[in-house]
Amino acid sequence: MHIRLRTKLINRLNRIYRKTLSEKWIEDFLQFVEERKNPTPKQRPLWDERKVVLITYGDVVKQKGEAPLETLRKFANEHFRGCISTIHILPFFPYSSDDGFSVMDFYKINPELGDWSNIEALEKDFLLMADLVANHASSKGIWFKQFLNQEEPGKDYFFVPPADFDTSKVIRPRSSPLLSTYDTVDGPKKVWTTFSADQVDLDYANPEVLKEMLNVFLFYLSKGIRVIRLDAIAFLWKASGLESMHEQETHEIVSLFREIMDYCYPGALLLTETNVPHRENITYFGLGDEAHLIYQFALPPLILHALHTGNGGYLTRWAKELNDPQKGMTYLNFTSSHDGIGVRPLEGVMPDDEKLKMVEKLKDFGAKVTTRQLGDKHVPYEINVTFYDALKGTKNGEDEFQNERFLQSQTIMLSLQGVPAFYFLNLLGIENDNEGLARTGVNRSINRRKFTNEELEGMLQGNSRYKAILKELIHRTGIRRNLQAFSPNTQQLVLELGDSVFAILRKADQMEKSVVCLFNLTDQTQKLSLPPGLMEFSRDLITRTLHQTEELELKPYQSMWLITRFVT
């Protein structure tokens, strides 16, 4: 290991642990890292316009007598090949709750999904992303059993706050109790549980916990995973009297993971999951030394609001204020995932009354609302609904434009600077799973439907709506994948053409290959003129229509990608 990297890692550790670590522990740690360095690294491009992510559960599609991970591989190859480059398989480990995010064993594959050979097979066909559920572990897992019995190594792995620990300023993502009591061999203990009593927070003040989770992290990379998503990373470090969120030690730990990843597996990518207000979210870029990618968490609710109201003012202002990320960093754009649509990211972007009006209207389209505790109140935290049904109507109620609105929502996501990501259900336009919601009683189940292979294949036959949506999204993604203007590294300029239209210019190195992206956010035809001298003529790549005048007409909810010849 080069002396420069040794020094950086030592300095990180000293800032995290206030110079309390022994020289022997630090030397052992550095040796631990060196022993896990990939001897034959394969450098791949970080990203380009061809990179598109699929977010999915490992058992979203099942075939009798076959490992679900193998069924997923076959289905993705048959239906998504040429559209999807990367698959984010949500936690595929043994778990006890939260559809995988309460991990019982970080080193094993859930036998109901398959085994490591299935992951290796998928890795040959697609880049793979996996979650490091870094903040917590299952109360049913081996580590917590060791904690209860006060056995090594887990006996000191979980955060038991001292009696004088001040929690008055802690920011909560849930309405459930912050502390849960468990009976141990030494008597009852109150342990920190940010998300649920079954998801018990790890104690990173114990350096052995950091080392253990780094071991898990490097183990995933050794298995061919090339994008690691740090789940719920903002809550990692607990500090008395503070918010216990985004603490400086947490940022140092993210930087440590990044430096070790860059050294051991150059070309692999780090993604942070921080469903928080935008100004807080972007801090996980650090100084170019933390995440390679961060989610655009404000994007899903902003798109919903624009399409519900026919007014893109908030979306336009937010996009205009986005900074071009530094080299080696970019955004992950998405409209929904396995979780709900967070509304906290709108803080500072949209007034509370506007946000609450949208939340209330979505209930008319079958949405549920999950709350969090804020002082002595419970306030909306996320909207639980499929993105397709969230666009069933507008502020005026349901109408006949659901498909058009939905396709536009996904096209806006594809157009923005960054790497686009489709949730599996969005590629087909799946409705709310009310049966699943009734079965589990968990709001998030409404957007976590799973299928048999026979069922899915049947849905994609004939002239079905599902088939039409998938076909159109593959068409638009195919266009995007062949245009350098849509590279995450390409500049994005927001055009202000009125609140009824959202417009951006993706500015390629060669101006004649730049793309103007236009979106009519309303149910009325819109006529507009592009800024004077912008182009002589243009061709809409989506419909292959040639426009030879500077005045354009957009039908209700029409999206245009205009390849232009600019006037100089």
C-alpha positions in Angstrom: 0.0 0.0 0.0 1.3 3.4 -1.0 2.4 5.7 1.8 -0.1 8.3 0.7 -3.1 6.0 1.0 -1.8 4.6 4.3 -1.6 8.2 5.7 -5.1 9.0 4.4 -6.7 5.9 6.0 -4.9 6.5 9.3 -6.0 10.1 9.3 -9.6 9.0 8.7 -9.5 6.5 11.5 -8.0 9.1 13.9 -10.8 11.6 13.0 -13.5 8.9 13.6 -12.1 7.6 16.8 -10.4 10.7 18.2 -6.9 9.1 18.2 -8.0 6.4 20.6 -6.9 3.4 18.4 -3.7 1.6 19.2 -0.9 1.5 16.6 -1.3 -2.3 16.5 -5.0 -2.1 15.8 -4.3 0.4 13.0 -1.6 -1.8 11.5 -3.8 -4.8 11.7 -6.5 -2.9 9.9 -4.2 -1.8 7.1 -3.1 -5.4 6.6 -6.7 -6.5 6.6 -7.4 -4.1 3.7 -4.3 -5.1 1.8 -5.2 -8.8 2.1 -8.6 -8.1 0.4 -7.2 -6.2 -2.6 -8.4 -7.6 -5.9 -5.3 -9.0 -7.6 -6.8 -8.7 -11.1 -8.8 -5.5 -11.2 -10.9 -4.9 -14.3 -11.2 -1.2 -14.9 -14.6 -0.3 -16.5 -16.0 3.1 -17.5 -17.7 4.7 -14.5 -20.8 5.5 -16.6 -22.0 6.7 -20.0 -25.3 7.2 -21.8 -25.7 3.4 -22.1 -25.9 2.9 -18.3 -29.5 2.3 -17.2 -30.4 0.6 -13.9 -33.2 -1.8 -13.0 -34.3 -1.9 -9.3 -35.9 -5.2 -8.4 -36.4 -7.8 -5.7 -34.6 -11.1 -6.4 -37.9 -12.9 -6.4 -40.0 -10.4 -8.3 -40.7 -13.2 -10.8 -40.8 -16.9 -9.9 -40.9 -20.1 -11.9 -41.7 -23.4 -10.3 -38.6 -25.6 -9.8 -36.2 -22.8 -10.5 -34.2 -20.4 -8.3 -35.9 -17.0 -8.5 -32.5 -15.3 -9.2 -32.2 -17.5 -12.3 -35.7 -16.7 -13.4 -34.9 -13.0 -13.0 -31.8 -13.5 -15.1 -33.8 -15.2 -17.9 -36.7 -12.7 -17.8 -34.3 -9.7 -17.9 -32.4 -11.1 -20.8 -35.5 -11.8 -22.8 -37.4 -8.6 -22.1 -34.9 -5.9 -21.0 -31.7 -6.7 -22.9 -30.5 -3.7 -24.7 -32.5 -1.5 -22.3 -30.9 -2.3 -18.9 -27.2 -2.4 -18.2 -27.2 -2.7 -14.5 -29.5 -4.6 -12.0 -29.9 -3.5 -8.5 -31.1 -6.6 -6.6 -32.6 -5.5 -3.3 -31.2 -7.3 -0.3 -30.9 -11.0 -1.2 -29.8 -12.2 2.2 -31.6 -14.2 4.9 -33.9 -11.7 6.6 -36.6 -11.4 9.2 -38.7 -8.4 8.1 -38.9 -5.3 5.9 -38.7 -7.5 2.7 -34.9 -8.0 3.1 -33.7 -4.9 5.0 -33.5 -6.7 8.3 -30.5 -8.9 7.5 -29.9 -12.0 9.6 -26.6 -13.1 7.9 -24.7 -10.7 5.7 -22.6 -13.4 4.0 -25.2 -15.8 2.8 -27.8 -15.8 0.0 -31.4 -16.3 1.1 -31.9 -20.0 0.1 -35.4 -19.1 -1.2 -33.8 -17.0 -3.9 -30.8 -19.2 -4.9 -27.1 -19.1 -4.0 -23.9 -17.3 -5.0 -23.7 -19.2 -8.3 -26.9 -17.4 -9.4 -25.3 -14.1 -8.6 -22.3 -15.0 -10.6 -24.5 -16.0 -13.5 -26.3 -12.7 -13.4 -23.0 -10.8 -13.2 -21.9 -12.3 -16.5 -24.9 -10.6 -18.2 -25.4 -7.4 -16.3 -23.5 -5.1 -14.0 -24.8 -5.8 -10.5 -25.7 -3.5 -7.6 -26.2 -4.7 -4.0 -27.1 -3.2 -0.7 -24.8 -2.9 2.2 -27.4 -2.6 5.0 -24.9 -0.7 7.1 -27.0 0.9 9.9 -28.6 -2.1 11.4 -29.0 -5.9 11.7 -31.9 -8.3 12.4 -32.9 -9.0 16.0 -33.2 -12.6 14.8 -29.7 -12.8 13.4 -26.6 -14.4 14.8 -24.9 -11.2 15.9 -27.9 -10.1 18.0 -28.2 -13.6 19.5 -24.6 -13.2 20.6 -25.5 -9.8 22.0 -28.3 -11.2 24.0 -26.0 -14.0 25.4 -23.0 -11.6 25.7 -20.9 -13.7 23.5 -18.1 -12.7 21.0 -18.1 -11.1 18.6 -21.6 -9.7 18.7 -21.8 -8.8 22.4 -20.6 -5.2 21.7 -22.0 -4.8 18.1 -25.2 -2.9 19.0 -25.8 0.6 20.3 -26.9 0.7 23.9 -27.0 4.4 24.9 -25.7 5.3 28.3 -28.2 6.6 30.8 -27.2 10.2 30.3 -27.4 10.1 26.5 -29.5 13.1 25.3 -31.9 12.1 22.5 -33.9 15.3 22.5 -32.6 16.4 19.1 -32.6 13.1 17.3 -34.3 13.2 13.9 -36.7 10.3 13.4 -37.7 8.7 10.1 -40.4 6.7 11.8 -43.1 7.0 14.4 -42.0 3.8 16.2 -40.0 3.9 19.5 -36.4 5.0 19.2 -35.3 2.6 21.9 -36.4 -1.0 22.3 -35.9 -3.2 25.4 -34.5 -6.7 25.1 -33.8 -9.3 27.8 -30.1 -10.3 27.9 -28.2 -12.6 30.2 -27.2 -9.4 32.1 -30.8 -8.2 32.4 -32.9 -5.9 30.2 -31.2 -3.4 28.0 -32.5 -0.6 25.9 -31.1 -0.7 22.4 -31.3 1.9 19.6 -33.8 1.0 16.9 -34.0 3.7 14.3 -36.5 1.9 12.0 -38.1 -0.9 14.0 -37.6 -3.2 16.9 -36.5 -5.9 14.5 -33.8 -3.7 13.0 -31.3 -3.0 15.7 -28.7 -0.3 15.1 -25.0 -1.3 15.0 -22.5 0.6 17.2 -19.8 2.1 15.0 -18.2 3.7 18.0 -16.8 0.1 18.4 -14.1 0.0 15.7 -14.6 -3.8 15.4 -18.1 -3.1 14.0 -16.5 -0.8 11.3 -14.0 -3.5 10.4 -16.8 -6.2 10.3 -18.9 -4.2 7.9 -15.9 -3.3 5.7 -15.3 -7.0 5.5 -18.9 -7.5 4.3 -18.4 -4.7 1.8 -15.3 -6.1 0.4 -16.8 -9.6 0.3 -19.6 -8.3 -1.9 -17.1 -6.7 -4.2 -15.1 -10.0 -4.4 -18.3 -11.7 -5.6 -18.5 -9.5 -8.7 -20.8 -6.7 -7.3 -19.7 -3.5 -8.9 -22.0 -0.9 -7.3 -22.6 -0.9 -3.6 -25.6 1.0 -2.2 -25.0 2.2 1.4 -28.5 1.8 2.9 -29.7 4.3 5.5 -26.2 5.6 5.9 -27.1 9.0 7.3 -28.1 7.4 10.7 -24.8 5.6 11.3 -23.2 7.6 14.1 -25.0 8.4 17.3 -24.1 11.6 19.3 -25.6 12.8 22.6 -27.4 16.1 22.3 -27.2 16.1 18.5 -29.4 15.0 15.7 -27.5 11.7 15.3 -27.9 12.1 11.6 -25.2 13.3 9.0 -22.7 13.4 11.9 -19.1 14.2 10.8 -18.0 10.7 11.8 -20.6 9.3 9.3 -19.1 11.3 6.5 -15.6 10.1 7.5 -16.8 6.5 7.4 -18.3 7.0 3.9 -15.0 8.5 2.7 -13.2 5.5 4.3 -15.4 3.1 2.4 -14.8 5.0 -0.8 -11.0 5.1 -0.5 -10.8 1.4 0.3 -13.1 0.6 -2.7 -11.0 2.7 -5.1 -7.9 0.9 -3.9 -9.2 -2.6 -3.8 -11.7 -2.6 -6.7 -10.9 0.4 -8.9 -13.9 1.1 -11.2 -16.5 0.0 -8.7 -19.1 2.6 -7.6 -20.4 3.8 -4.3 -24.0 5.0 -4.0 -25.4 6.6 -0.8 -29.1 6.2 0.2 -30.1 9.3 2.1 -33.8 10.1 1.8 -33.5 13.6 3.2 -33.9 17.2 2.1 -32.0 18.0 -1.1 -29.5 20.3 0.6 -28.5 17.6 3.0 -28.5 14.8 0.4 -25.9 16.4 -1.8 -23.4 16.7 1.1 -22.7 13.0 0.5 -20.6 13.9 -2.5 -18.3 15.3 0.1 -15.3 17.0 -1.5 -15.3 14.4 -4.3 -14.2 11.8 -1.8 -17.5 10.3 -0.7 -20.2 8.8 -3.0 -19.8 8.4 -6.7 -23.6 8.6 -7.0 -26.4 10.0 -4.9 -30.1 9.6 -5.4 -32.2 12.6 -6.7 -34.8 12.1 -3.9 -36.6 15.3 -4.6 -37.3 14.2 -8.2 -40.2 11.8 -7.7 -42.5 14.1 -5.7 -41.5 17.1 -7.9 -42.6 15.2 -11.1 -45.8 14.1 -9.3 -46.6 17.7 -8.3 -45.9 19.1 -11.8 -48.2 16.5 -13.5 -50.9 16.8 -10.8 -51.1 20.6 -11.1 -50.0 21.1 -14.7 -47.4 23.6 -13.3 -43.7 22.8 -13.5 -42.5 25.9 -11.6 -41.1 24.0 -8.6 -39.5 21.3 -10.8 -38.0 24.0 -13.1 -36.5 26.0 -10.2 -35.1 22.9 -8.5 -33.5 21.7 -11.8 -32.1 25.1 -12.5 -30.4 25.3 -9.1 -28.7 21.9 -9.5 -25.0 22.1 -9.9 -23.1 20.1 -12.4 -21.4 17.4 -10.2 -17.6 17.4 -10.2 -15.8 14.9 -12.4 -16.3 11.4 -11.1 -19.6 12.1 -9.5 -23.2 12.1 -10.7 -26.9 11.6 -9.8 -29.0 8.5 -9.8 -32.4 9.6 -11.2 -35.5 7.6 -10.4 -39.3 8.1 -10.0 -40.0 5.3 -7.5 -38.4 2.3 -5.8 -39.3 -0.4 -3.3 -39.9 2.3 -0.7 -42.5 5.0 -0.9 -42.2 8.4 -2.4 -40.4 10.5 0.2 -41.7 14.0 0.9 -39.0 15.2 3.3 -36.7 15.9 0.3 -39.2 18.7 -0.6 -38.2 20.7 2.4 -36.8 24.0 1.2 -38.0 23.2 -2.4 -41.8 23.4 -2.0 -44.0 25.0 0.6 -45.6 22.6 3.1 -49.1 23.5 2.1 -48.5 22.6 -1.6 -46.9 19.3 -0.5 -49.8 18.4 1.8 -52.4 19.2 -0.8 -50.6 16.7 -3.1 -50.4 14.1 -0.4 -54.2 14.4 0.3 -55.1 14.2 -3.4 -53.0 11.0 -3.8 -55.2 9.3 -1.3 -58.0 9.5 -3.9 -55.8 7.3 -6.2 -55.4 4.6 -3.5 -52.2 6.0 -1.9 -51.4 5.4 1.8 -49.2 7.7 3.9 -46.5 6.7 6.3 -45.6 9.2 9.0 -42.6 10.1 11.1 -42.4 11.6 14.6 -41.6 15.4 14.7 -41.7 16.6 18.2 -45.1 15.6 19.6 -46.6 15.3 16.1 -46.8 12.7 13.4 -46.1 14.2 10.0 -46.1 12.7 6.4 -42.8 11.0 5.7 -43.5 9.0 2.5 -46.4 8.3 0.1 -47.0 4.6 -0.5 -48.4 4.1 -4.0 -47.2 2.7 -7.4 -46.1 5.6 -9.6 -48.5 4.4 -12.3 -51.5 4.8 -10.0 -50.2 8.0 -8.5 -50.7 9.5 -12.0 -54.3 8.1 -12.4 -55.4 11.7 -12.4 -54.6 15.3 -11.5 -55.7 17.8 -8.8 -59.1 17.8 -10.7 -59.6 14.0 -10.4 -59.2 11.0 -12.6 -59.2 11.4 -16.4 -58.2 9.5 -19.6 -54.5 10.6 -19.7 -53.0 8.1 -17.1 -50.8 6.3 -19.6 -49.6 9.6 -21.2 -48.7 11.1 -17.8 -46.9 8.0 -16.7 -44.8 7.7 -19.9 -43.9 11.4 -19.6 -42.8 10.9 -15.9 -40.4 8.2 -17.0 -39.1 10.3 -19.9 -38.4 13.3 -17.7 -36.3 10.9 -15.5 -34.5 9.6 -18.6 -33.7 13.1 -19.8 -32.1 14.6 -16.7 -28.3 14.6 -16.1 -27.3 11.5 -14.3 -27.8 7.7 -14.5 -31.5 6.7 -14.9 -33.1 3.9 -12.8 -36.4 2.1 -13.4 -38.2 0.2 -10.6 -39.3 -3.1 -12.0 -43.0 -2.3 -11.6 -42.5 1.0 -13.5 -41.3 -0.8 -16.7 -44.7 -2.3 -17.1 -46.9 0.3 -15.4 -48.2 -1.9 -12.6 -51.1 -0.8 -10.5 -51.4 -0.7 -6.7 -51.2 -4.1 -5.0 -54.2 -3.7 -2.7 -54.3 -7.5 -2.1 -50.7 -7.4 -0.9 -51.5 -4.4 1.4 -54.4 -6.2 2.9 -52.3 -9.4 3.4 -49.4 -7.7 5.2 -51.0 -4.5 6.7 -47.7 -2.8 5.7 -48.2 0.4 3.6 -45.1 -0.3 1.5 -46.6 -3.6 0.3 -48.8 -1.6 -2.1 -45.7 -1.1 -4.3 -44.0 -4.5 -3.8 -46.0 -6.8 -6.0 -44.4 -10.1 -7.1 -45.4 -12.4 -10.0 -45.1 -15.9 -11.4 -43.3 -16.1 -14.7 -46.5 -17.4 -16.3 -48.5 -14.5 -15.0 -46.0 -11.9 -16.2 -45.6 -13.5 -19.7 -49.4 -13.5 -19.9 -49.5 -9.8 -19.1 -47.1 -9.1 -21.9 -49.1 -10.9 -24.6 -51.3 -9.4 -27.3 -52.1 -5.7 -27.2 -52.0 -5.4 -23.4 -51.3 -2.0 -21.8 -48.3 -3.5 -20.0 -46.8 -4.6 -23.3 -47.4 -1.2 -24.8 -45.8 0.7 -21.9 -42.7 -1.6 -21.8 -42.3 -1.3 -25.6 -42.4 2.5 -25.5 -40.0 2.7 -22.6 -37.6 0.4 -24.3 -37.9 2.6 -27.5 -37.1 5.7 -25.6 -34.3 4.2 -23.6 -32.9 2.8 -26.8 -32.8 6.3 -28.3 -31.1 7.6 -25.1 -28.4 4.9 -25.1 -27.2 6.1 -28.5 -26.9 9.8 -27.8 -23.8 11.3 -26.2 -26.0 14.2 -25.2 -27.5 12.0 -22.5 -24.1 11.0 -21.0 -24.1 11.8 -17.2 -21.1 14.0 -17.9 -23.0 16.2 -20.4 -24.0 19.6 -19.3 -27.7 20.3 -18.5 -29.3 23.7 -19.1 -32.8 24.5 -18.0 -34.9 26.5 -20.4 -37.7 28.7 -19.0 -40.6 28.4 -21.4 -43.5 28.9 -18.9 -44.9 26.8 -16.1 -46.9 24.5 -18.4 -43.8 23.2 -20.0 -40.6 21.6 -18.5 -37.7 22.1 -20.8 -34.0 21.3 -20.7 -31.1 21.3 -23.1 -28.6 18.4 -22.9 -25.5 20.1 -24.4 -23.2 17.7 -26.2 -19.6 18.5 -27.1 -20.7 18.9 -30.7 -23.7 21.4 -30.7 -25.4 19.7 -33.6 -25.7 16.5 -31.4 -27.3 18.3 -28.5 -30.9 17.5 -27.5 -33.7 19.8 -26.4 -36.1 18.0 -24.1 -39.7 19.4 -24.0 -42.6 18.2 -21.8 -46.1 19.5 -21.9 -47.2 19.0 -18.3 -50.9 19.7 -19.0 -54.0 18.1 -20.6 -54.2 21.0 -23.1 -52.3 21.4 -26.3 -49.4 23.9 -25.9 -47.9 26.1 -28.6 -44.5 27.5 -27.9 -41.5 29.0 -29.5 -38.0 28.1 -28.7 -35.6 31.0 -27.9 -34.7 33.0 -31.0 -31.8 31.5 -33.1 -31.7 28.3 -31.2 -32.3 26.2 -34.3 -33.1 26.2 -37.9 -35.0 22.9 -37.9 -35.3 20.0 -35.5 -36.4 16.3 -35.5 -38.3 14.8 -32.6 -36.5 11.5 -32.0 -39.4 9.9 -30.1 -41.9 10.3 -33.0 -39.4 10.8 -35.8 -41.2 13.9 -36.8 -39.4 16.8 -38.5 -40.2 20.4 -37.3 -39.1 23.1 -39.7 -40.4 26.1 -37.9 -39.4 27.6 -34.5 -43.0 27.3 -33.3 -43.9 23.9 -31.9 -47.2 22.3 -30.9 -47.2 19.8 -28.1 -50.2 17.6 -27.5 -51.4 16.9 -23.9 -48.6 15.3 -21.9 -46.4 15.0 -25.0 -42.7 14.6 -24.6 -40.2 15.6 -27.3 -36.5 15.0 -27.7 -35.4 17.4 -30.4 -32.1 16.8 -32.1 -31.2 20.2 -33.5 -29.1 22.1 -36.0 -28.1 25.2 -34.2 -27.8 28.6 -35.9 -24.3 30.1 -35.2 
